[in-house]
Amino acid sequence: MEDSIKFQTILQAHHILVVLDLPELDLEHESDLVLDIFPKECTFTAAPYHARIPLSHSAHPGKAYPDSIDYEKNTVTFRVPLDGETKTTDSEISCYPYGFGRLHNGPLSLETSQELKVLPDPCTYSFAQRWELKEAAEKNDFKGEHYGMDYIQFSIDKLGLKLDSFPISYQLSDDQSYRARVILDEKIRQKEAYSFVEDHRSVLFGLIDILLAIGYDQLTNNNELNEANSHINIHRISGTLAFFVEFECVEQMLRSFYRRSCTYPYYRNKEISLVCAQNVISSTSSVDRRAWIQLQLMYAYDAFKATDCAVLNHLFIKDYIRYVELGLKEEILMQLIDEMQKALPDVHQAALGFSEEKLLQKLLMDIMTQEESDTTDSDDCESSEDESEDSNSDNESVTTHEEPNPNENVLEKLMNLKLSG
């Protein structure tokens, strides 16, 4: 065996992350991945590999098991605890944690693309800064014309969507069940990482935010995974996945979902957002809540796994799959769902913050003015034709069949629209 492993070490406050590149190993079926830790180095042995990895700070001797596995990139990350007397300085660690339970730290290597719009280098931004960047991006990306036309079309035919078509079966496919077991087995020795989460409320806010985004994609894609846009919908609608933000209250989380669901997907309407929120409330209130949540998370995993968004599986989705199985606090979840149900009506009625009310008023007035103008022009034309007819036509009996005006019903609906907010 050769000392030929490519590796990277990342210093954290209490740990050193050791990332190994293992292209020759079948990581899905390899169960003996162990890092032996010594005060100044660690060693890794797994045929055909053997490596001695120097450490920049003194470590606590022992053994480390995989903290995370990236199957697409064939890399394994270990978390090496620093010696209890070892102290790091702020100058050595100038980054903020991110990902599920703040488990990740250091640079996030991403190849930016049109599909993957996540916050670059999240470790360089505090949580307050991430929130400011998220809201600024939403304001910049909001398209008033798109939102306005969807608002009008929804009032006419609900954009052709079936808003009561969420699936009622919570059964994982055989492939999904196998994948879920593999994900659980990756960290079976680290159950405490999920059962002893420091802040369950924060973790659950992130989970609900992701579930809302998944639901929005399912509803607008007729409950079928769309390989072209499901991954885009889910990660852009979720502020957790796109900007690594954390929420402090239910209202803040719901407001973020409403703003993003009216900014990024193809169909943009608050009524769709409302249906999705109501579905999350009812599904998580059922006795089968765990099965439903796991099914939703596997839906996201499948959407991400073959795209640029696969990195989000390793930062969030796989950890949430483990958390639901190993550490979910159902009583806290139900408290948040109760708070969510109480806050939803006010959040739904509130403005999004994009001055969308004025935009809608103007758009409706323009359409109604145009409709009235078209009707007036049509009446003038008919009057002119009547005056030019021969007077003898008064003695003729003519049977007419008037065609219904296709715009009449639309105009009536527009006149009766009530703008919320």
N, C-alpha and C positions, 0 to 999 in steps of 0.2 A: 504493500500500500504506500501511497505517496503523500507527501505533505503538499497537496496541490489544490486545496479548497480556496475559492475566493470568499472573502469574508469582509464584514464591516462591523465596527464597534461604535456604539452611540452612548455617550455618557448621560445619565439621568441623575436625579437628586439622590436616589437610594439604590439605583441599579445601573448596570451596564448592559445594554442590549447587544447581543452578538447575533448577527445575521449571516447565515451560511448559504452559499449557492451550491446546490447539490443536483445537477442535471442528470446524473447517472442513476439516481435512486427512484424507485416507485414509491412516492411518499404516501399514497393512499393506503398501501398495504404494509408499510414499514412501521413496526411498533416499538423498535428498540433504539430510538433516537435519544441519546443521553450525552450531556456535556459534563465532563469531570472538571471541577473548579478547584484551583489552587490559588494561593495568595496573589501571585503575580502573573498567572497564566491559566488558561483552560485548554483541555484537550478534547478532541472529538474523534471517534473511531466508528466507522460503519463501512464495510467493504463496498466499493474499492477505495474509500477515503480514510486518511488519517491526518490530523492537523494539530499543531500546537499554536495557540492563539495568545499573543501577549496582551496584557491588560494594562491600561494607563494608571489605574488606581487599585489599591489593595482590595481583594474580594474575600468574601466569607467562604471558606472551603466547603465542598460538598458536591452534590449533583444537581443539575438543572434539566428539566424536561421541556419539550417544545412549548413556547408561549403562543406561537401562531405558526401556521403553515400556509404558504402560498402555492397552491397546486399548479396554477398557470405559469408561474415563474420558477417553480421548483426551488424555493427558498424556505429555510426554517429559521425562526427567530427564537432565541433563548434569552431569558431574563436572569442575569447574574447579580446576586445581591452584593452590595459593597460591604466591606468590613465595618463593624459598628463604630469604630473610632475614626473611620475615614470621613472627612468632610470635604464637600465640594463648595466652590465659591460661585457667586452669581455670574462672574465673568466667564466661568467654565460652562455654566448652563444658562444660556440666554434664550430659552424657548419655553413655550406653554404646551401643556398636554392636550390631546384631542382624541377622538374616537370613543368607543363604548367605555363608559366608566373611567374616562381619562387614562386609559391603559397605554396609549401611544404617545411617543415623544420624539423629538428630533425631526430632521428634514423629511418631507413627504415627496418622494420622487414620482412625479407625474409627467407624462407626455400629454400636454394640453391638446385638446381637439375641439371641434365644434360640438361634439356630443357631450364630452365631459366638462361641465362647467362647475367645478368645485373650487373652493378658495385655495389658491396656490400658497404653499408654505404656511399652513395654519399655525405652526409652532412659533411663528414670529408675531402673532397677534393675540392679545388678551381676549377674554370672552366678551368684554364690553366693545372692543374694537371690531370683533367679528360681527356682532349684532349691528353696529353702525354700518359696516360694509354691506351686510345683507340688505338692510332697508334702503340704502342708497342704490344698490343694484336693482332692486325691485322698482323703485321710482324711475330709474333710468330706462328699464326694460319694458315698463308698462306701455301697451299700445292702446290708446283710447279708441281708435276706430274699430279695432278687432273686438275689444270688449263691448263697445256700443252695438255693433251689428249682431254679436252673439246674444246680447240682452234682448234685442228686438226679435230675433229669430226664435229665441227660447219662448217668448210670450206667444208666438204663433203656433209652433209645432214641437216645442221642447227640444229643438235641434235634432229631432229624429231619434232621440235617446229613450231607452226604456228605463225609467228611474226606479222601477221596483223589481229589477231582474238580478239582484245579488244572489249568488248560489247559496243553497241551504245545506249542501253536503260539505262536511269538513274532513273528508277522507283523503289522506296523502296517497299519491300513486306509489307503486312499488319502487320506482327509481328515486322518488323524493324521500321515501322512508329509509332507503339504503343510504342516501346522501346525508340525511339527518343523523343517522347512527355514526357515520364516519366523522362528521363534524363534532359530535359529542365525544367520540373516542380520542380526538386530538388532544383534549385537555381533561381526560377523565381523572388524572391525578391532581388536578387543580380545581376541585369543586368549590373550595373555599373562596376562590376568586369571584364566584357568582353568588354564593350563599351569604357572603359577608361583604356585600357591596356597601360602600360608605354612605351613599346617598341614593336610596331607592327611588325617591320622588323624581329626582333629576333623570335617572335612567329610564323611568317609566314615562316621563314626559317625552323623551326622545323616541321611545317605542310607539307611543300613541301618534306622534307626529309622522312617523314612518308608515304606520298603519293607515292613516288618513290619505297619504300620498298613494299608497298601493290601491286603496279603494277607489280613488279618483281615476286611476288608470284602468282598473277593471271595469268600472261603470261606463267609461267613454270608449272602451274597446270591446264591449259586449261580453265581458267576463272571459276573454281569451287573451293569452299572452301575444302581444304584437312585437315581433322581432325587430321591427323598424323603429318603434317609438316607446315601448313600455319602459325600457331602462332610462330613457330620457325623461319621461313623465315623472317617474318615481323619484329620481334623484334631484330633479330641479324643483319639484313641488315641496319636497321635504327640506326645511331649513337645516335640520340636523345633518342630513347627508351632503348638502351643498355648501354650507358655511360652518359646519361643526359648532353650531351655537348650542347653548343650553338654556332651557326655559325656567323661569322662576315661578310661574303661575299658569293656571289653565287658560285664562283670558289671553295671555301673551302667546301661548302656543296656538290657540285657535285663530287669533288675529294673523299670525304668521301664515298659517295654512290658507286662510281666506285670501290674503294678499297674493300669495304665490300661486294658488290655483286659479286666480284671475289674471295672472301675468304670463305663465309659461306654457301650459298645455294648449292643444289645438282648440278645444272647447272651453270657453271661459265664462263662467256664470256662477253667481253666489248661490243660486238654488241647487246647483249640482253639489257645491261644497256642503250645503246644509244636509242633503241626502246622505253624503258620505259620512259626515259627522254623526248623524242619527244611526247609521248602520254600525259604526264602530261602537257606539253606546249600547245598542241592542245586542250585538254579537259578543261583546266582552261581558255583558250581564248574564249571558246564558251559562248553563252548567258545563257546556262544552268549550268554554272560553280558551283553554290551553290548546286544544286541537285546532280551533279556528285561528289563533294567533300563529301557531306553527305553520299552518297552511299558507297564511298570508306571507310569512317570512320566506318560506320556500319559493313562493311565487316571485318575490323580489330576487332571491338568490338565482333562480333560473333566468330571470330577465337580465341580470348583471353578468353572469359567469362567462359569457363569450363576447363581451364588449369591453370598451375602455373603462366601463364602470365596475369591472371586476374588483378593483381595489377597495370599493365600498363593501364588498362581502367580507373582506379581511379586516376592515376597520370597524364595521358595525354589525352586519347581518348575521354572520356566523356566531358572533358573541351573543347576540340577542336570542338566537336559536338555543344556545346553551343556557342562557339565563332563564328562559321560560321553563326549561326542563329542570334546572338545578337550583335556581335561586329566586324565582318569581314570588313576590309577596302579594298574594291575591287581595288581602285586606287593604293594602295601600292602593293597589290598582283600582279597587272598587270605590275607595274614597275619591280618587281623581276622576273616575267616571261620573260619580255623583256631582262633583263640582263642575264637570264639563257639561252635564245636562242642564244645570242651573244657569250656567254662563252663556250657553249657546244662543238663546233668543236675542240677548243684547248684542252679542258679537255679530250675529247675522244682520241685525238692523243697522249696525254702526257703519259709518263710511270707511272705505278702504284706505283713505288718505292720499288718493291720487287725483282729487278734484273731479272724480268721475260723475258726481251728481250734476254739475253744470254741463259737463260734456253730454250726458244723456239727454238733458233738457233741450239743449241746442239741437242735437241730432233728431229728436222726436219732432221738434218744431219745424226743422228743415224738411223732414219727410211729409208731415201733414200739410205744410204750405205747398209742397210740390204736388201732392195728391189733389188738393183743392184747385190748384192752377190747372192741372190736367182736366179736371171735371168741368171747370169753367170754359176752357178752350173747346171741349167737346160739345157743350151746350150751344156756344156761339156758332159752331160749324153747322149744327143741326138746324138752328134758326135760319141761317142764311140759305140753306137748301130748301127749307119750307117756303120761304118767301119767293124763291125762283120757280116754284112749281106752277104749272098752269092752273088757273082758277077753276077750270072744269073738273079738276081732280076732286073738288069738294063733293061732286055727285057720285064719285066712285067709292065703292066699299072695299077697303083694303084690310086684310087680316095680317097682323104683325106678330112675330115671336121674338120678344126682347131677350137678348143674351144677358145673363147675370154679370155684373162687374166684378172681375176676380180681385180687384183691389179694395172693394167695398168692405169686406170682412176684415181685411188687414187694417184699414184705416180705423174701423170701429174699435179694433183691439188696441191700436196705438192711442186712440183718444182716451181709452179707459185705463191705460197703464198708470200704476202708482209707483213712483220712484221711492225706494227705501233709502234710509240714511238721512 
